[in-house]
């Protein structure tokens, strides 16, 4: 995923499916300066971590 799309998804009022390594995640924060996003795995909302935006995928 590119930085622009990650920001669009993060700012959207719609629920847009995103995954990291095949697992669904919620974009909690997007930092365009570092090209990283803070994500929450949907199967474990207590485990948040940062990932490279390029490693995220929009799910159809």
MODELLER restraints for C-alpha pairs under 7 A, 6 or more apart:
rsr = mdl.restraints
at = mdl.atoms
rsr.add(forms.Gaussian(group=physical.xy_distance, feature=features.Distance(at['CA:1:A'], at['CA:53:A']), mean=6.11, stdev=0.5))
rsr.add(forms.Gaussian(group=physical.xy_distance, feature=features.Distance(at['CA:1:A'], at['CA:54:A']), mean=4.86, stdev=0.5))
rsr.add(forms.Gaussian(group=physical.xy_distance, feature=features.Distance(at['CA:1:A'], at['CA:55:A']), mean=6.73, stdev=0.5))
rsr.add(forms.Gaussian(group=physical.xy_distance, feature=features.Distance(at['CA:1:A'], at['CA:56:A']), mean=5.45, stdev=0.5))
rsr.add(forms.Gaussian(group=physical.xy_distance, feature=features.Distance(at['CA:1:A'], at['CA:57:A']), mean=5.56, stdev=0.5))
rsr.add(forms.Gaussian(group=physical.xy_distance, feature=features.Distance(at['CA:2:A'], at['CA:53:A']), mean=6.50, stdev=0.5))
rsr.add(forms.Gaussian(group=physical.xy_distance, feature=features.Distance(at['CA:2:A'], at['CA:54:A']), mean=5.91, stdev=0.5))
rsr.add(forms.Gaussian(group=physical.xy_distance, feature=features.Distance(at['CA:3:A'], at['CA:32:A']), mean=6.29, stdev=0.5))
rsr.add(forms.Gaussian(group=physical.xy_distance, feature=features.Distance(at['CA:3:A'], at['CA:35:A']), mean=6.51, stdev=0.5))
rsr.add(forms.Gaussian(group=physical.xy_distance, feature=features.Distance(at['CA:3:A'], at['CA:53:A']), mean=6.36, stdev=0.5))
rsr.add(forms.Gaussian(group=physical.xy_distance, feature=features.Distance(at['CA:6:A'], at['CA:30:A']), mean=6.94, stdev=0.5))
rsr.add(forms.Gaussian(group=physical.xy_distance, feature=features.Distance(at['CA:7:A'], at['CA:30:A']), mean=6.29, stdev=0.5))
rsr.add(forms.Gaussian(group=physical.xy_distance, feature=features.Distance(at['CA:9:A'], at['CA:16:A']), mean=6.50, stdev=0.5))
rsr.add(forms.Gaussian(group=physical.xy_distance, feature=features.Distance(at['CA:10:A'], at['CA:27:A']), mean=5.93, stdev=0.5))
rsr.add(forms.Gaussian(group=physical.xy_distance, feature=features.Distance(at['CA:17:A'], at['CA:58:A']), mean=5.96, stdev=0.5))
rsr.add(forms.Gaussian(group=physical.xy_distance, feature=features.Distance(at['CA:17:A'], at['CA:59:A']), mean=5.15, stdev=0.5))
rsr.add(forms.Gaussian(group=physical.xy_distance, feature=features.Distance(at['CA:18:A'], at['CA:24:A']), mean=5.76, stdev=0.5))
rsr.add(forms.Gaussian(group=physical.xy_distance, feature=features.Distance(at['CA:18:A'], at['CA:25:A']), mean=5.76, stdev=0.5))
rsr.add(forms.Gaussian(group=physical.xy_distance, feature=features.Distance(at['CA:18:A'], at['CA:26:A']), mean=6.89, stdev=0.5))
rsr.add(forms.Gaussian(group=physical.xy_distance, feature=features.Distance(at['CA:18:A'], at['CA:56:A']), mean=6.75, stdev=0.5))
rsr.add(forms.Gaussian(group=physical.xy_distance, feature=features.Distance(at['CA:18:A'], at['CA:57:A']), mean=5.58, stdev=0.5))
rsr.add(forms.Gaussian(group=physical.xy_distance, feature=features.Distance(at['CA:18:A'], at['CA:58:A']), mean=4.49, stdev=0.5))
rsr.add(forms.Gaussian(group=physical.xy_distance, feature=features.Distance(at['CA:18:A'], at['CA:59:A']), mean=5.39, stdev=0.5))
rsr.add(forms.Gaussian(group=physical.xy_distance, feature=features.Distance(at['CA:19:A'], at['CA:25:A']), mean=5.31, stdev=0.5))
rsr.add(forms.Gaussian(group=physical.xy_distance, feature=features.Distance(at['CA:19:A'], at['CA:56:A']), mean=5.79, stdev=0.5))
rsr.add(forms.Gaussian(group=physical.xy_distance, feature=features.Distance(at['CA:19:A'], at['CA:57:A']), mean=5.24, stdev=0.5))
rsr.add(forms.Gaussian(group=physical.xy_distance, feature=features.Distance(at['CA:19:A'], at['CA:58:A']), mean=6.38, stdev=0.5))
rsr.add(forms.Gaussian(group=physical.xy_distance, feature=features.Distance(at['CA:19:A'], at['CA:59:A']), mean=6.59, stdev=0.5))
rsr.add(forms.Gaussian(group=physical.xy_distance, feature=features.Distance(at['CA:20:A'], at['CA:55:A']), mean=6.44, stdev=0.5))
rsr.add(forms.Gaussian(group=physical.xy_distance, feature=features.Distance(at['CA:20:A'], at['CA:56:A']), mean=5.01, stdev=0.5))
rsr.add(forms.Gaussian(group=physical.xy_distance, feature=features.Distance(at['CA:20:A'], at['CA:57:A']), mean=6.47, stdev=0.5))
rsr.add(forms.Gaussian(group=physical.xy_distance, feature=features.Distance(at['CA:24:A'], at['CA:41:A']), mean=6.11, stdev=0.5))
rsr.add(forms.Gaussian(group=physical.xy_distance, feature=features.Distance(at['CA:24:A'], at['CA:42:A']), mean=5.86, stdev=0.5))
rsr.add(forms.Gaussian(group=physical.xy_distance, feature=features.Distance(at['CA:25:A'], at['CA:39:A']), mean=6.02, stdev=0.5))
rsr.add(forms.Gaussian(group=physical.xy_distance, feature=features.Distance(at['CA:25:A'], at['CA:40:A']), mean=5.35, stdev=0.5))
rsr.add(forms.Gaussian(group=physical.xy_distance, feature=features.Distance(at['CA:25:A'], at['CA:41:A']), mean=4.31, stdev=0.5))
rsr.add(forms.Gaussian(group=physical.xy_distance, feature=features.Distance(at['CA:25:A'], at['CA:42:A']), mean=5.24, stdev=0.5))
rsr.add(forms.Gaussian(group=physical.xy_distance, feature=features.Distance(at['CA:26:A'], at['CA:39:A']), mean=5.47, stdev=0.5))
rsr.add(forms.Gaussian(group=physical.xy_distance, feature=features.Distance(at['CA:26:A'], at['CA:40:A']), mean=5.09, stdev=0.5))
rsr.add(forms.Gaussian(group=physical.xy_distance, feature=features.Distance(at['CA:26:A'], at['CA:41:A']), mean=6.38, stdev=0.5))
rsr.add(forms.Gaussian(group=physical.xy_distance, feature=features.Distance(at['CA:26:A'], at['CA:42:A']), mean=6.57, stdev=0.5))
rsr.add(forms.Gaussian(group=physical.xy_distance, feature=features.Distance(at['CA:27:A'], at['CA:37:A']), mean=6.75, stdev=0.5))
rsr.add(forms.Gaussian(group=physical.xy_distance, feature=features.Distance(at['CA:27:A'], at['CA:38:A']), mean=6.21, stdev=0.5))
rsr.add(forms.Gaussian(group=physical.xy_distance, feature=features.Distance(at['CA:27:A'], at['CA:39:A']), mean=4.78, stdev=0.5))
rsr.add(forms.Gaussian(group=physical.xy_distance, feature=features.Distance(at['CA:27:A'], at['CA:40:A']), mean=6.70, stdev=0.5))
rsr.add(forms.Gaussian(group=physical.xy_distance, feature=features.Distance(at['CA:28:A'], at['CA:38:A']), mean=5.48, stdev=0.5))
rsr.add(forms.Gaussian(group=physical.xy_distance, feature=features.Distance(at['CA:28:A'], at['CA:39:A']), mean=5.40, stdev=0.5))
rsr.add(forms.Gaussian(group=physical.xy_distance, feature=features.Distance(at['CA:28:A'], at['CA:40:A']), mean=6.78, stdev=0.5))
rsr.add(forms.Gaussian(group=physical.xy_distance, feature=features.Distance(at['CA:29:A'], at['CA:37:A']), mean=5.56, stdev=0.5))
rsr.add(forms.Gaussian(group=physical.xy_distance, feature=features.Distance(at['CA:29:A'], at['CA:38:A']), mean=5.02, stdev=0.5))
rsr.add(forms.Gaussian(group=physical.xy_distance, feature=features.Distance(at['CA:30:A'], at['CA:36:A']), mean=6.19, stdev=0.5))
rsr.add(forms.Gaussian(group=physical.xy_distance, feature=features.Distance(at['CA:30:A'], at['CA:37:A']), mean=4.34, stdev=0.5))
rsr.add(forms.Gaussian(group=physical.xy_distance, feature=features.Distance(at['CA:30:A'], at['CA:38:A']), mean=6.41, stdev=0.5))
rsr.add(forms.Gaussian(group=physical.xy_distance, feature=features.Distance(at['CA:31:A'], at['CA:37:A']), mean=5.96, stdev=0.5))
rsr.add(forms.Gaussian(group=physical.xy_distance, feature=features.Distance(at['CA:35:A'], at['CA:52:A']), mean=6.01, stdev=0.5))
rsr.add(forms.Gaussian(group=physical.xy_distance, feature=features.Distance(at['CA:35:A'], at['CA:53:A']), mean=5.62, stdev=0.5))
rsr.add(forms.Gaussian(group=physical.xy_distance, feature=features.Distance(at['CA:36:A'], at['CA:50:A']), mean=6.29, stdev=0.5))
rsr.add(forms.Gaussian(group=physical.xy_distance, feature=features.Distance(at['CA:36:A'], at['CA:51:A']), mean=5.40, stdev=0.5))
rsr.add(forms.Gaussian(group=physical.xy_distance, feature=features.Distance(at['CA:36:A'], at['CA:52:A']), mean=4.48, stdev=0.5))
rsr.add(forms.Gaussian(group=physical.xy_distance, feature=features.Distance(at['CA:36:A'], at['CA:53:A']), mean=5.09, stdev=0.5))
rsr.add(forms.Gaussian(group=physical.xy_distance, feature=features.Distance(at['CA:37:A'], at['CA:50:A']), mean=5.41, stdev=0.5))
rsr.add(forms.Gaussian(group=physical.xy_distance, feature=features.Distance(at['CA:37:A'], at['CA:51:A']), mean=5.44, stdev=0.5))
rsr.add(forms.Gaussian(group=physical.xy_distance, feature=features.Distance(at['CA:37:A'], at['CA:52:A']), mean=6.38, stdev=0.5))
rsr.add(forms.Gaussian(group=physical.xy_distance, feature=features.Distance(at['CA:37:A'], at['CA:53:A']), mean=5.85, stdev=0.5))
rsr.add(forms.Gaussian(group=physical.xy_distance, feature=features.Distance(at['CA:38:A'], at['CA:48:A']), mean=6.68, stdev=0.5))
rsr.add(forms.Gaussian(group=physical.xy_distance, feature=features.Distance(at['CA:38:A'], at['CA:49:A']), mean=5.45, stdev=0.5))
rsr.add(forms.Gaussian(group=physical.xy_distance, feature=features.Distance(at['CA:38:A'], at['CA:50:A']), mean=4.32, stdev=0.5))
rsr.add(forms.Gaussian(group=physical.xy_distance, feature=features.Distance(at['CA:38:A'], at['CA:51:A']), mean=6.48, stdev=0.5))
rsr.add(forms.Gaussian(group=physical.xy_distance, feature=features.Distance(at['CA:39:A'], at['CA:48:A']), mean=5.55, stdev=0.5))
rsr.add(forms.Gaussian(group=physical.xy_distance, feature=features.Distance(at['CA:39:A'], at['CA:49:A']), mean=5.65, stdev=0.5))
rsr.add(forms.Gaussian(group=physical.xy_distance, feature=features.Distance(at['CA:39:A'], at['CA:50:A']), mean=6.19, stdev=0.5))
rsr.add(forms.Gaussian(group=physical.xy_distance, feature=features.Distance(at['CA:40:A'], at['CA:47:A']), mean=6.24, stdev=0.5))
rsr.add(forms.Gaussian(group=physical.xy_distance, feature=features.Distance(at['CA:40:A'], at['CA:48:A']), mean=4.63, stdev=0.5))
rsr.add(forms.Gaussian(group=physical.xy_distance, feature=features.Distance(at['CA:40:A'], at['CA:49:A']), mean=6.88, stdev=0.5))
rsr.add(forms.Gaussian(group=physical.xy_distance, feature=features.Distance(at['CA:41:A'], at['CA:47:A']), mean=6.87, stdev=0.5))
